[in-house]
Amino acid sequence: MSVSTGTSTLCRRCGQAAPGAPGRCTYCGSPLNRAAAFPVRGPAAAIAPAIPMARTPYEGPAHRFEPARLDSGGPGLSRRTRLLLGAGAAVAILAVAALIVLRPAPPSPAGAVRDYFEHLAAGDTAAALALVDSGESYTPRAAPLLVAAALADPANRPGGLTVTATEEPEGGGPYSTVTATYKLGGQTVEQLFAVVATPDEQPPYRLERPFLTLTAQVPGGLATTVNGVAVDGAALAQGTPAFPGVYTGTTSGNALFAGGTRAATVRSDGQGARAEIAFGAPAVAPGAPKAVQTAVEEYLDRYCINGPVTSQCPLRGAPYKAYGQQTTWAITTYPQVQLNPDSSGRVQVAFATATEGSAAYTVTWSDSSGAPQTATGTVPVTARGYASLGNDGTITISLGY
């Protein structure tokens, strides 16, 4: 086999080396590039100039060649730039969607109730009170529990609000009613809220007394705190407004009564909501028996020994000798008293004699001749009655037989 040297042109479309002069590829018919010519060895080089090839498409194995893609003529974008542009477009789409979905709802009575509870759940009682009609009148002195300290503990705040019904004003009146349920600890409370429209003010809706009414009968005049806030016992007895919340009352002890802690019970009837702290009868303080014993002895000394005998002196039994006689007493043994905790009231505790005491008397008088006469003797001494706490914190004794 002879070897001849010729030139062939490389087809850029099908990749075949087409022999002969530049023109169209004899395999696929595409234009040939002269610059792509290169030497070819073999018979094809000798016969290529003498035998022209028909310009028919190549029908060999099915290879698919994609045509070249032309760019727009500008500089290409890097992959990082394309990612940033895509991310920016996604953020813009999400922002538009959020604006549509999260767009604030127009003001409404139900919305005012929701805002009120959101502020309470966050502990912002000032913002909650700003939604209350005539809220400026609820001063700490008039309403001591309408302060942030009352809900300082997140566990005491309301949650889980659900608005169940809203009724528009009847007959063009200013008040709407919103019925809602919420959680106080593990308890579900249903409450009806009155909402007044204030179109010329901000906010455009305000709540009318959206509170609990908290009551308690404080025993023994004890100092009382509710959720750590000092509250006057008289105010609790009458009922004081409080934000919807969990409340616990604590009384401090004194010489007569022991302090105690009680949680409030919330009751609602779908209209209003009330909370009551039932302290009940206080327990006797550990030092009360001794304190009452001392108070009884001081009472006998005051009214029977250290001054003129008065009707308040319980000592009896000295003989009558003459008109105008003088009787003096001396306590030889004080009676020992015992408290009766079962008879304790809210402000006093009963006591009775456990061991009798004794008292010596001396009676002096003048006989018909003017001569002085004297008679002496002893009588038993008992004491029973009630012990209570005075305004100055001391124990007061009231004897009764």
NUMIMI-639968 format. One record per residue (C-alpha): residue in one letter; z, x, y. Coordinates in steps of 0.001 Angstrom, whole numbers, padded with zeros to 6 digits, always signed. Last residue first. Layout:
N
AZXY;...
This chain:
401
Y+132815-068400+034882;G+130485-066656+037335;L+130411-063255+038946;S+127402-062032+040999;I+127055-058245+041079;T+124456-056362+043129;I+122968-053130+041878;T+121656-050775+044541;G+117986-050333+045476;D+118401-051128+049177;N+116871-054572+048739;G+119421-055359+046080;L+118846-055143+042342;S+120447-057754+040164;A+123473-058015+037898;Y+124591-061359+036608;G+127880-062919+035561;R+130853-062192+033406;A+134116-060402+034043;T+137494-060641+032353;V+140970-059575+033439;P+144152-060363+031581;V+147313-061002+033653;T+150303-058838+034463;G+153687-059477+036088;T+155761-059087+039230;A+157987-061321+041386;T+159645-060384+044689;Q+162025-062179+047083;P+162934-061486+050678;A+166010-063298+052064;G+165214-065881+054686;S+167923-068270+053606;S+165386-070675+052201;D+163727-067917+050202;S+161248-065419+051567;W+158088-064384+049719;T+156561-061497+047751;V+154288-061672+044693;T+153246-058481+042901;Y+150433-058631+040400;A+149362-056313+037612;A+145782-056469+036272;S+144444-056187+032753;G+141113-055559+031068;E+139400-057498+028351;T+136810-055826+026103;A+133188-057012+025716;T+133128-059113+028835;A+129754-060554+029757;F+126497-059428+031379;A+123288-061150+032408;V+120244-059341+033790;Q+118481-059997+037082;V+115122-059998+038854;R+112506-061034+036278;G+115069-062463+033962;S+117142-060753+031341;S+118800-063162+028950;D+117708-061293+025826;P+118964-058024+027332;N+122603-059224+027317;L+124588-056478+028962;Q+128143-055650+027877;V+131195-055432+030091;Q+134413-053451+029772;P+137304-054966+031668;Y+139125-052495+033930;T+142627-051534+032916;T+145657-051386+035180;I+143972-053009+038133;A+146512-053493+040864;W+147009-056767+042684;T+148841-058067+045704;T+150140-061558+046338;Q+151805-062671+049551;Q+153751-065931+049752;G+153057-068305+052652;Y+154354-071389+050946;A+156625-070454+048139;K+156768-069254+044582;Y+153340-069794+043046;P+152876-067591+040000;A+149955-065046+039713;G+147424-066261+037131;R+143999-065502+038625;L+141900-062444+039373;P+138215-063232+040094;C+138350-062114+043729;Q+135529-063772+045657;S+137932-066382+047006;T+139591-063639+048969;V+142440-061215+048409;P+142849-059117+051541;G+141464-055660+051143;N+141222-052680+048839;I+142476-054346+045648;C+140902-057730+044895;Y+137536-058001+046694;R+136423-054383+046951;D+138217-053001+043908;L+136980-055785+041657;Y+133364-055285+042907;E+133564-051521+042468;E+134629-052041+038856;V+131724-054420+038257;A+129215-051978+039833;T+130464-049132+037617;Q+129983-051277+034524;V+126511-052270+035752;A+125498-048603+036147;K+126870-047720+032713;P+124935-050516+031055;A+121781-049762+033176;G+121329-046107+032201;P+118708-046786+029517;A+116926-049281+031765;V+116878-052830+030500;A+113411-053980+029516;P+111511-056087+031986;A+110800-059754+031384;G+107067-060326+031302;F+104567-057893+032816;A+101647-060268+032377;I+098815-058784+034449;E+096304-061497+035206;A+092597-061295+035970;R+090564-064246+037188;A+086848-064971+037200;G+085155-067834+038982;Q+082532-070320+037870;G+081460-069679+034288;D+085030-070296+033141;S+086284-066736+033345;R+089451-065071+032106;V+090312-061399+032398;T+093530-060030+030885;A+095148-057211+032825;A+096654-054245+031037;R+100414-053673+031052;T+102558-050633+031811;G+106333-050640+032019;G+109304-049532+034070;A+112849-049882+032852;F+115203-052121+034778;L+118641-051652+036290;A+118843-048199+037885;N+115116-048098+038583;G+111866-047928+036670;S+108366-047829+038123;T+105941-050625+037344;T+102414-049964+036092;G+099452-052333+036226;T+096156-051773+034425;Y+092813-053086+035640;V+089310-053102+034133;G+086678-054013+036693;P+084999-056669+038799;F+086181-055724+042294;A+089621-056998+043236;P+090907-059793+045455;T+094701-060348+045547;G+096653-063209+044036;Q+099806-064798+045443;A+102145-062930+043080;L+100116-059756+043518;A+100544-059880+047292;A+104288-060411+046882;G+104526-057420+044546;D+102886-055116+047083;V+100200-052887+045576;A+100141-049098+045320;V+096824-047903+043848;G+096961-045913+040568;N+094866-048389+038625;V+097354-051034+039796;T+100633-049656+041127;T+103979-051394+041320;A+107404-050708+042806;L+109928-052902+041026;G+111218-056033+042692;G+112950-056931+039456;P+109831-058020+037697;V+106362-058133+039292;Q+104626-061425+038645;A+100961-060542+038498;T+097685-061884+039888;L+094165-060449+040282;T+091419-062679+041667;L+088143-061104+040558;F+085566-060534+043220;P+082116-061586+044412;R+083631-063217+047516;E+080335-064533+048960;L+077446-062174+048307;R+074935-061128+050943;Y+071159-061425+051146;P+068789-060054+053826;P+070584-056663+053830;Q+070217-056164+056698;E+070267-059066+059100;D+067992-061731+060562;P+067105-063201+057171;T+070763-063582+056113;A+070524-065678+052939;V+073845-066443+051259;V+074608-065639+047637;A+077275-067434+045587;F+078023-065673+042315;L+078935-067421+039065;Q+080691-065268+036486;E+080452-064643+032770;V+082617-061849+031379;T+081988-059943+028155;Q+084929-057827+026974;G+084684-054404+025341;G+085420-052475+028513;L+084477-054916+031221;K+080919-055963+030427;Y+078696-058211+032497;T+077291-061715+032506;A+075428-063340+035366;T+074955-066710+037023;V+073361-066563+040462;T+073867-069347+042969;S+071891-069741+046176;Y+073522-070647+049459;P+071928-071338+052831;G+071267-075064+052378;G+067736-076486+052447;G+068723-079546+050458;E+069899-077545+047489;P+069788-073768+047647;E+067895-072071+044808;E+069469-071686+041402;T+069383-068402+039513;A+070207-068027+035830;T+071072-065436+033173;V+071351-062249+035215;T+072470-059529+032813;L+074838-056753+033875;G+075741-054203+031198;G+078377-052428+033218;P+081658-052862+035082;R+083819-049905+036104;N+087208-049067+034567;A+085860-046404+032193;P+084282-044640+035184;D+087813-043851+036477;A+087802-043955+040284;L+087500-047736+040226;A+090710-048594+042136;A+090429-045330+044095;A+087152-046511+045666;V+088895-049275+047593;L+088957-053055+047353;L+092313-052943+045556;P+094472-053006+048708;A+093009-056287+049999;A+094809-057245+053228;R+096132-053739+053861;P+093021-051993+052593;T+090907-054155+054915;Y+088676-056905+053601;S+087591-058343+056953;E+084591-055975+057190;G+083082-057575+054109;S+082289-060722+056039;D+079556-061442+053462;V+079634-058803+050753;L+076738-056359+050384;A+078561-053701+052441;L+081426-053996+049935;A+079162-052611+047210;A+078124-049690+049413;A+081797-048902+050115;T+082645-049318+046421;D+080328-046493+045398;G+081769-045914+041906;A+078292-045629+040369;A+078844-048748+038239;L+080139-050496+041369;H+076974-049639+043306;E+074773-050861+040457;F+076853-054030+040277;Y+076190-054920+043911;D+072497-054015+043635;R+072132-056388+040688;V+073822-059213+042600;A+071526-058621+045607;G+068494-058604+043301;A+069499-062000+041898;P+069616-063417+045434;S+066185-061895+046212;P+064685-058963+048109;P+061110-058057+047055;A+060837-055865+043975;P+060551-052157+044611;R+057298-050595+043346;L+058101-048915+040082;V+055055-050142+038138;I+052425-049796+040865;L+053750-046584+042345;A+054295-045244+038859;A+050654-045901+037966;V+049440-044166+041133;A+051687-041195+040428;L+050522-041063+036804;I+046871-040917+037898;A+047610-038176+040431;V+049529-036204+037834;A+046611-036470+035403;A+044157-035273+038063;G+046377-032300+038832;A+046616-031454+035144;G+042849-031527+034806;L+042379-029284+037841;L+044968-026873+036502;L+043323-026804+033089;R+039887-026167+034636;T+041307-023335+036701;R+042935-021782+033638;R+039654-021983+031683;S+037816-020159+034468;L+035282-021922+036594;G+031663-020611+036756;P+030041-019509+040030;G+027302-021802+041343;G+023719-022100+040102;S+024130-025481+038581;D+024214-024078+035071;L+021218-024064+032687;R+021757-024721+029035;A+019555-022837+026510;P+017934-024986+023888;E+019889-025571+020699;F+018347-024119+017582;R+018478-026171+014405;H+017380-024399+011240;A+015628-026538+008633;P+014026-024009+006311;G+010288-023354+007054;E+007944-025711+008784;Y+007130-023627+011824;P+004977-025496+014253;T+001181-024952+014124;R-000760-022648+016309;A-003199-021403+013689;M-003064-017717+013187;P-005849-015397+014337;I-007067-013039+011658;A-008407-009771+012965;P-005519-008607+015290;A-002750-009576+012817;I-004452-008034+009802;A-003229-004525+010191;A+000294-005243+011488;A+000911-007864+008829;P+000220-005303+006186;G+003426-003449+006814;R+005424-001763+009559;V+006355-003443+012816;P+006845-001725+016141;F+008583-003736+018974;A+007488-006269+021555;A+010279-008131+023474;A+008914-007308+026884;R+005864-009422+026209;N+007868-012612+025853;L+006287-015269+023690;P+005783-018911+024601;S+006989-021331+021891;G+004662-022516+019138;C+007288-022448+016360;Y+005873-020003+013824;T+002732-018547+015433;C+004699-017968+018634;R+002582-018523+021724;G+000948-015836+023752;P+001540-012161+023726;A-000829-010240+021550;G-000370-010027+017824;P+002457-010254+015372;A+005283-012859+015672;A+008746-011464+014958;Q+010842-014572+014292;G+013983-015470+016311;C+013127-019181+016525;R+013430-019607+020268;R+013433-016096+021614;C+010283-015164+019714;L+010117-011395+019244;T+006608-009969+019806;S+004966-007747+017279;T+003243-004446+017788;G+001236-002455+015337;T+001646+000503+013002;S-000033+000630+009656;V+001372+001352+006249;S-000994+001398+003330;M+000000+000000+000000;
